[in-house]
Amino acid sequence: MTRKNEPSLIGATGFAYFPIALIARFPYAMMVVGVLTLVVSGRGSLALGGVNSAMVGLGAAICGPLIGVAADRWGQRPVVLATAIANSIVLLTLAWVVYSPLPDPAVLLTSLLVGATAPQVSPMSRSRLVGIIDRVFPRARRPRILNGTMAYESSADEIVFVFGPVVVGVLATAFSPAAPIVAAAVLTAVFVTAFALHRTGRTTVPITRPEGMPPATADIATQAPARELLGIRLITITVGALGMGLFFGAMLTSLTAFMTDRGAATEAGLVYGAMGVGSAIFALGVMILPPRFSLRARWLVFSSIVLLGSLSLPFVRDVPQMAWALLVIGVGIGPTLVTQYSLGAAYSPRGRSATVMTILGSGVIVGQSAASAITGAIGQSMGTPAALLTPIVAAAVVAGAGIVNAALGSRH
């Protein structure tokens, strides 16, 4: 076979798949900040807004993995379509409930349902692409294609998690605090539905195994037992993903406090984008790293960059210094995410790819929600210098999980 006749991932998915999957991720990235903005404005309580953001994360933590299990059991199309419809309705309901006479517990319950019904587009996309790679490409090409695919997927996540809050800020400022939630509902109804109905939604779930282990094309009848999801390696990777979410939430919230002190709170999203730009570029750069630079080593190296960059935050005195610190941190953020999802794909139990990817995605959103609430409380009670310490703690969680993963050795 000549190289020009070799299959390509875009050829296997269709060109429209990638823009649809990218835009379909935005509502998920807008939810935590959008709920915070809406509740603070509508109910006049920063504390209540933080608790509602945490409820979104709690709902995702409880139901996100269950959505993945359902997708592995019945296929992605019906599951994603059902969550898209339910989530659109719940988001619009929240926009009404916040400004209604209903008591605060009703707002909390609706926020919980927002997280519980959140479509898991990012992990579902990873699961689909992993399945396509195992089915379409020869064994020799799979590792490099998988590495590049996870790099793209992590870059896409970086784009939406960085610019999702920016979109929330723009819509809330230009229209009303409810506008970001209404926009998220519309995007969910249109693009998540398109993602569900895309032809790749019919893909079965083959699993890319660690090198040296036989690939196993998984159908429903050959799923590995659910207890294999509790293996120490997958737990370690999940803790790492949770740490990344903690970092996103802690960094954005502490940065907001930092910018507020300087009378430029509305510019926090723009400064935060400095981290996202570097992160997205270096995440894509992972695909050119040599195979001998192992996934275990990458996690250690790039998480160390995040930790070292975070240690500079308490010493930052002005906005340009903050932007430089975030650029340095971004160098490590993207590649660390790529590595975690690559490891998750490699060590997913047979037939449990969507479940594993959803667990990792839920870990990120749970961490973001929890850290946003905790960092906001710390900043309000103890000031910005204390809030800027929280990203260091989150980075230490990520690096610590990387150390544990390295200590577990390799099954290659």
Solvent accessible surface area in square Angstrom, and as a share of the most:
residue,aa,sasa,rsa
1,M,179,0.80
2,T,77,0.45
3,R,186,0.68
4,K,179,0.76
5,N,96,0.49
6,E,49,0.22
7,P,43,0.27
8,S,60,0.38
9,L,28,0.14
10,I,91,0.46
11,G,57,0.55
12,A,25,0.20
13,T,0,0.00
14,G,19,0.19
15,F,156,0.65
16,A,53,0.41
17,Y,1,0.00
18,F,32,0.13
19,P,58,0.37
20,I,35,0.18
21,A,1,0.01
22,L,47,0.23
23,I,58,0.29
24,A,2,0.01
25,R,4,0.01
26,F,33,0.14
27,P,2,0.01
28,Y,21,0.08
29,A,1,0.01
30,M,2,0.01
31,M,2,0.01
32,V,2,0.01
33,V,26,0.15
34,G,0,0.00
35,V,0,0.00
36,L,50,0.25
37,T,40,0.23
38,L,0,0.00
39,V,0,0.00
40,V,49,0.28
41,S,60,0.39
42,G,25,0.24
43,R,59,0.21
44,G,67,0.64
45,S,36,0.23
46,L,90,0.45
47,A,72,0.56
48,L,25,0.12
49,G,0,0.00
50,G,12,0.12
51,V,73,0.42
52,N,0,0.00
53,S,1,0.00
54,A,33,0.26
55,M,41,0.19
56,V,1,0.01
57,G,1,0.01
58,L,85,0.42
59,G,1,0.01
60,A,1,0.01
61,A,38,0.30
62,I,94,0.48
63,C,35,0.21
64,G,0,0.00
65,P,31,0.20
66,L,109,0.54
67,I,17,0.08
68,G,0,0.00
69,V,55,0.32
70,A,20,0.16
71,A,2,0.01
72,D,3,0.02
73,R,115,0.42
74,W,170,0.60
75,G,28,0.27
76,Q,9,0.04
77,R,62,0.23
78,P,72,0.46
79,V,17,0.10
80,V,1,0.01
81,L,51,0.25
82,A,59,0.46
83,T,17,0.10
84,A,1,0.00
85,I,97,0.49
86,A,37,0.29
87,N,0,0.00
88,S,12,0.08
89,I,106,0.54
90,V,20,0.12
91,L,0,0.00
92,L,89,0.44
93,T,56,0.32
94,L,0,0.00
95,A,15,0.11
96,W,160,0.56
97,V,6,0.04
98,V,2,0.01
99,Y,117,0.44
100,S,14,0.09
101,P,137,0.86
102,L,70,0.35
103,P,82,0.52
104,D,59,0.31
105,P,87,0.55
106,A,25,0.19
107,V,0,0.00
108,L,43,0.21
109,L,104,0.52
110,T,12,0.07
111,S,0,0.00
112,L,40,0.20
113,L,77,0.38
114,V,0,0.00
115,G,1,0.01
116,A,16,0.13
117,T,26,0.15
118,A,1,0.01
119,P,5,0.03
120,Q,3,0.01
121,V,3,0.02
122,S,15,0.10
123,P,2,0.01
124,M,0,0.00
125,S,0,0.00
126,R,0,0.00
127,S,1,0.01
128,R,4,0.02
129,L,0,0.00
130,V,1,0.00
131,G,0,0.00
132,I,2,0.01
133,I,0,0.00
134,D,13,0.07
135,R,132,0.48
136,V,50,0.29
137,F,5,0.02
138,P,71,0.45
139,R,136,0.50
140,A,95,0.74
141,R,70,0.26
142,R,38,0.14
143,P,71,0.45
144,R,133,0.49
145,I,30,0.15
146,L,14,0.07
147,N,22,0.11
148,G,14,0.13
149,T,8,0.04
150,M,0,0.00
151,A,0,0.00
152,Y,63,0.24
153,E,1,0.00
154,S,0,0.00
155,S,4,0.03
156,A,1,0.01
157,D,8,0.04
158,E,0,0.00
159,I,64,0.33
160,V,2,0.01
161,F,17,0.07
162,V,0,0.00
163,F,79,0.33
164,G,0,0.00
165,P,11,0.07
166,V,31,0.18
167,V,52,0.30
168,V,2,0.01
169,G,36,0.35
170,V,90,0.52
171,L,37,0.18
172,A,20,0.16
173,T,113,0.66
174,A,66,0.51
175,F,153,0.64
176,S,45,0.29
177,P,36,0.22
178,A,18,0.14
179,A,18,0.14
180,P,1,0.00
181,I,1,0.01
182,V,61,0.35
183,A,27,0.21
184,A,0,0.00
185,A,2,0.02
186,V,83,0.48
187,L,44,0.22
188,T,0,0.00
189,A,49,0.38
190,V,83,0.48
191,F,56,0.23
192,V,2,0.01
193,T,33,0.19
194,A,35,0.27
195,F,1,0.00
196,A,0,0.00
197,L,96,0.48
198,H,25,0.11
199,R,114,0.42
200,T,5,0.03
201,G,4,0.04
202,R,160,0.58
203,T,24,0.14
204,T,73,0.43
205,V,21,0.12
206,P,1,0.01
207,I,0,0.00
208,T,14,0.08
209,R,41,0.15
210,P,3,0.02
211,E,123,0.55
212,G,75,0.72
213,M,57,0.26
214,P,103,0.65
215,P,49,0.31
216,A,29,0.23
217,T,102,0.59
218,A,3,0.02
219,D,77,0.40
220,I,73,0.37
221,A,98,0.76
222,T,59,0.34
223,Q,38,0.17
224,A,2,0.02
225,P,53,0.33
226,A,57,0.44
227,R,179,0.65
228,E,81,0.36
229,L,27,0.13
230,L,131,0.65
231,G,33,0.31
232,I,104,0.53
233,R,23,0.08
234,L,13,0.06
235,I,74,0.38
236,T,7,0.04
237,I,0,0.00
238,T,36,0.21
239,V,60,0.34
240,G,0,0.00
241,A,1,0.01
242,L,59,0.29
243,G,0,0.00
244,M,0,0.00
245,G,0,0.00
246,L,39,0.19
247,F,0,0.00
248,F,2,0.01
249,G,1,0.01
250,A,2,0.01
251,M,0,0.00
252,L,23,0.12
253,T,31,0.18
254,S,0,0.00
255,L,0,0.00
256,T,52,0.30
257,A,26,0.20
258,F,3,0.01
259,M,1,0.00
260,T,73,0.43
261,D,93,0.48
262,R,102,0.37
263,G,73,0.70
264,A,20,0.16
265,A,46,0.35
266,T,125,0.73
267,E,85,0.38
268,A,6,0.04
269,G,14,0.14
270,L,128,0.64
271,V,17,0.09
272,Y,3,0.01
273,G,7,0.07
274,A,19,0.15
275,M,0,0.00
276,G,4,0.04
277,V,77,0.44
278,G,6,0.06
279,S,0,0.00
280,A,16,0.12
281,I,109,0.55
282,F,91,0.38
283,A,0,0.00
284,L,78,0.39
285,G,27,0.26
286,V,1,0.01
287,M,68,0.30
288,I,139,0.70
289,L,40,0.20
290,P,46,0.29
291,P,107,0.67
292,R,210,0.77
293,F,50,0.21
294,S,41,0.26
295,L,38,0.19
296,R,78,0.28
297,A,34,0.27
298,R,9,0.03
299,W,0,0.00
300,L,59,0.29
301,V,70,0.40
302,F,21,0.09
303,S,1,0.01
304,S,48,0.31
305,I,46,0.23
306,V,1,0.00
307,L,45,0.23
308,L,120,0.60
309,G,6,0.06
310,S,0,0.00
311,L,81,0.40
312,S,46,0.29
313,L,0,0.00
314,P,38,0.24
315,F,147,0.61
316,V,11,0.06
317,R,154,0.56
318,D,58,0.30
319,V,48,0.28
320,P,85,0.54
321,Q,84,0.37
322,M,0,0.00
323,A,28,0.22
324,W,173,0.61
325,A,10,0.07
326,L,0,0.00
327,L,62,0.31
328,V,73,0.42
329,I,0,0.00
330,G,0,0.00
331,V,37,0.21
332,G,0,0.00
333,I,0,0.00
334,G,0,0.00
335,P,1,0.01
336,T,0,0.00
337,L,4,0.02
338,V,1,0.00
339,T,1,0.00
340,Q,1,0.00
341,Y,6,0.02
342,S,5,0.03
343,L,4,0.02
344,G,0,0.00
345,A,1,0.01
346,A,9,0.07
347,Y,10,0.04
348,S,0,0.00
349,P,6,0.04
350,R,91,0.33
351,G,3,0.03
352,R,28,0.10
353,S,1,0.01
354,A,0,0.00
355,T,1,0.00
356,V,4,0.02
357,M,0,0.00
358,T,0,0.00
359,I,42,0.21
360,L,1,0.01
361,G,6,0.06
362,S,4,0.03
363,G,8,0.08
364,V,6,0.04
365,I,2,0.01
366,V,35,0.20
367,G,0,0.00
368,Q,4,0.02
369,S,1,0.01
370,A,34,0.26
371,A,6,0.05
372,S,18,0.12
373,A,25,0.19
374,I,100,0.51
375,T,2,0.01
376,G,23,0.22
377,A,61,0.48
378,I,42,0.21
379,G,17,0.16
380,Q,127,0.56
381,S,91,0.59
382,M,136,0.61
383,G,25,0.24
384,T,14,0.08
385,P,100,0.63
386,A,17,0.13
387,A,1,0.00
388,L,8,0.04
389,L,90,0.45
390,T,21,0.12
391,P,0,0.00
392,I,29,0.15
393,V,99,0.57
394,A,4,0.03
395,A,0,0.00
396,A,47,0.37
397,V,48,0.28
398,V,1,0.00
399,A,12,0.09
400,G,30,0.29
401,A,6,0.05
402,G,0,0.00
403,I,108,0.55
404,V,69,0.39
405,N,0,0.00
406,A,27,0.21
407,A,85,0.66
408,L,65,0.33
409,G,22,0.21
410,S,52,0.34
411,R,116,0.42
412,H,122,0.55
